[in-house]
Amino acid sequence: REARAQIALARAEYMLPRLTTFLTTGAGMESRSGGKGAGGGAYLRGAGESQLEMDKRLFNKRISRLKAELADLEDKRGINRNRRRNDDRLPLVCLVGYTNAGKTSLLNALSEAAEPLYADDRLFATLDPATRRVQLPSGRACRLTDTVGFIQRLPTKLVASFRATLEEVADACLLVHVVDASSPLACNQMAAVRGIVDELGCAETPQLTVYNKQDVVDEVWVDASEDPGALALSCVTREGVDALMRGIDDTLASLDEPVRCLLPFERGDLVAEIHATGAVAAVDHVPEGTRVDARVPAALAAKLREFAVRG
């Protein structure tokens, strides 16, 4: 809803300064004189000016209404994001890529247990981010988010249209770059996506590259020159899906920090979170509480420092 409102706002702000041209040329007025005869031209010009004033008022009202709606949505989104951060501490993995690369289809393939999301072979079939909980091969879980497709030379005003998506990308601890292997412009599209990711300040965020739509190419194509871990994949045949799950699992594990802690019995919530988000090496129940050796995400490791023990 927010992305659609932002796009409507960008369209209205684009049209507002161009209404004069539209009314004097686009609406059928052939010239400043209004066509044949000055008398008719003066009449049309006067009516056009009145119509222009009315249209400007309508556009300004629409722009004000959309801005108010977006401000309200932004407040609600901020509350929801803070609640999600506090209540769901699973690591966030974002699917990024050029529009129509197959990100939503990939999310559906990776989260079979959930209700499928709408996916279509057209540009911008997805406008708002969608998140699914995914169980990885090691038993840990993560949040996997589908994002709106990027395009080359994204207009400045449309950048705001994707604010919800861009915030998800900035919060992610891993990016999965989905490439349309069947596109003749795949290399240019990859460069455009990497440029936008860099602009978001996410150049240092770990990335996995997957070359999707291998089922419609004559020969499997993977460019491993920049990403040696790049994978060939097809959401239709599910070729490469299991390998991607292992790749996500291994990458998240490499970002974990080792912890050794002694948790009091009343902190069973932390024990559950360690099992849900980390890799547990050993658990021992002692009179003082639960002793755990594990590798966990950095955010959880920071919370466990007060319970750290040696030896």
N, C-alpha and C positions, 0 to 999 in steps of 0.2 A: 504493500500500500504506500509506503514512504517513497520508494523508488518511482512509482507511477506519479505520485504527487510532485516529486522533484522534476520529473521529465515534463509534466504539464506546466510547471512554473518556468522551466527553461524555455519552453516553446512560447509561452505568453510573453516573457521578457524579450525574446528574439523578435516577435511580431510587433510589439508596441511601437518601436521607432520606425517601423516599415509600413505602418498603416497608410501614411500619406501616399507612398508609391503605389500601394495596392489599390487604393480608392481612385487614384488619377490615371492609372495604367492598367492594373490587373482587373479592375471592375468594368473594363470596356471603354473607358474614356480615352479617345485616341490622342488627344493633345490638351494643352492647357486651355485652349479655347472651347474644348468640349465637343469637337466634331464639326458639323456643318453650320456655320452661322454664329455670329457673336452672341446674339440674343439667347439662343439655346445654350450656348457655352456658358454664359453668365449664370443662367438658371441652374445648369448642372453643377457649376463650380460652387454656387452657394449651397445647393443641396449636399454636395460632397463635403463641404466644410462642416456643415451641421452633422452629417453622418460621421465624419471623422471625430468630432468632439464627443459624440455619443459613444462611439466605439472605444475611444480612449478611456472614457469613464468606466465602461464595462470591463475593459482589460485591466485597468488599475484596481477595480473592485475584486476581480478574479485573482490578481496577483496578491493583494492584501489577504484575501481569504486563504489562498494556498500557503502563504507564509505563516499565517496563524495556525493552520492545520499542521504544518511541518514542525513548528515550534512545540506544539503539544505532543506530536509523535516523537520528537527528539527527547523530550522530558521522560516520556514513558519508556523509550528505548534505553535511556541511561539507567533508569530504575531496574529494568529487566536485566540489563547486562551486569549491574552490580549484584543483583540477587543470584544470577547464574554463576558469577565468580565465587560467591560465598557458598552456594548450595552444591554446585557441581564443579569439583576441582579436577576433573579428568583433563588430560592434555588435549589441546585443540589442534587439529590438523585441517588445513584449508586446501580445497581444490581450486587452483587458479588456471587460467588459460584464455586463449582467444575465444571470442563468441562462436558458438556452434562446434566446439571441439569435442563435446560429449561428456562434460563434467557431471551433469545431472544423471545421465545414464550410468556413469561410473559409480556415483553415490548409490544409485539403486542396486547396482551389482554388488557393492561392498556391504550393503545393509539389507540383505534379503528378507530378514525377519520383519522389517518395518513396512508400512504402507508405501507403495512406489510413488515417487514424485512425478509431476508432469514433465515430460521431456519430449522435444520435437526437433526435427531437422530444419531449423530456421534460426535466424539471428535473434538474440535476446529473448529466447523462450523462457529464460529465468531472469527475473528482475530483483527478487528479494532473496537473501541468503536463507538456506534451510540447513538444519543441523540434525544429524542422526548419531546415536550411540552405537559404536561398532566394537565387537569383541575380537581381539587379535589372537593369533595362534598361541602366544605364550600364556593366555588367560587374562592379560591386562585389557583394559578398555580405554577407548579414547572417544572424543567428540570429533566427528567428521563433518565439515561444513562445505556446502556447494555455494559458489559465488557467481555473481553476474559476469558474463564474458567481457573481456577487455577488447578494445579496438585501437587501431593506430590513430595517432593525433587526436586523442580524446579531447573534445572541446572543454574549455575551462569551466563553463557553466554546467556542463553535464557531470563534471567530477563530483559536484555536490549531490547529484542524483544517485551516486553509488556510495554515499557516505556509510550506510550500514554495512555494505560489503567491505569497504576499505578498512573499517574498524575491526572487522573480523580478521582480515589479513594481518593487520598490525599486531593483534593479540596472539596469533598462531605461533606454536613452537616448531611447526613443520609445514612446509608448502609442498603440495604435489602439483607439479606443472603438467597439465594435460595438453598434449599436442595432437592436432588433426593430421595424422600421417598421410591422409589421402589428398590433402590440399597442396596444390602446386606452389602456394605462397607460404608454406609451413615455416620456412626459415625466417622470413620477414615477420610473421606473426609471433614467433618465439622471441624475436628481438623486441617487438613492441611490448609483450608481456613483461619481459625482464626489465625493460625501461620503466614501466609503471611500478613494478615491485621495488625497483631502486628508488624511485621518487617517494615511495611510501616509507623509506628508511628501513626496508626489510632485506637489504642486500646480504646481510650476515645471517639471516634465518636459513637453517638447513632446508635443502630442496631435493625432491626426487622428481625426475622427468619420466613421463610415460607417453609413449607414442600410440595413440588410440586409433581405432578404425582400421586395424590391420586386416580385417575380413574383406575390405573393399579395395585393397591395393594388390597389384600383381606380384610384388615381391616385398617381403618384410623389410621395413626401413627403420633403422634406429641410428641416430647420430650421437655416438658416445664420445665425441671429441671434447665436449665441455662437461659432460656428466658421465663418467665411466659406469655408473650404476643405472643408467637409463634402461627402461624396460619396454618391450613390445607388448601391446595389449589390445584386446577386442572385447568390448562390453557385450557384443552379440553372442560370440562363441565362448566367452569367459576365459579365453586364452590369456594367461599372464595375470589374472586377478589374484590367484593365490600367491604368486611371486610378489605382487605389490603389497599384499597384506603382510608378508614376511619382511619386506623392505621397510614398511612403516614401523613394524614392531621392532626391528633391529635398530632403526634410526632413533626412535624414542628411547630405547634402552641405552643407547650410547650417550644420550643427554642426561641420563639419571646420575644421581650422586649416591655414593655408598653411605649407609647409616647403620649405626649399632646403638640401639636405645633400649631403655627399660621403662615401659609404660605402666602406670598404675591401672588396676583393674577397671576403675571407673572411666578410663579413656579408651573404651572399646571402639569408639568412633574412629580414633586414629589407627587402631589396628585394622579395622575394616577398610579404611582409606588406603593403607599401605598395600593390602591385598588387591584392592581394585585398581590402583594406579601404578604399582611398582612390581618388581621381581623379588620375591621373598626367598632368601637363601636358607634361613633357619629361624625357627620359633621355639621358644622354651618358656614354659610356665613355671615361675619360681614364686616363693612366698611373697616377695615384694611386688610382683606384677608379671607382665608379659615381656620377655626379652626377645627382641627381633633384630636379625641381621638382614638387610635388604638394600636394594638400589631403588631410589624413588625420584620423582621429579623435583627440581630445585625448589619450587614453592613449598612442597611438603617437607623437604629436608630442612628448610628454614624453621618450620614449626616444630620439628622434632629435636632441634638443637638443645632445648632445655632438658630433654630426657636422655641426652647422649651419655653413654658409658664407655669405658675403656676395657680392653681385654676380653 
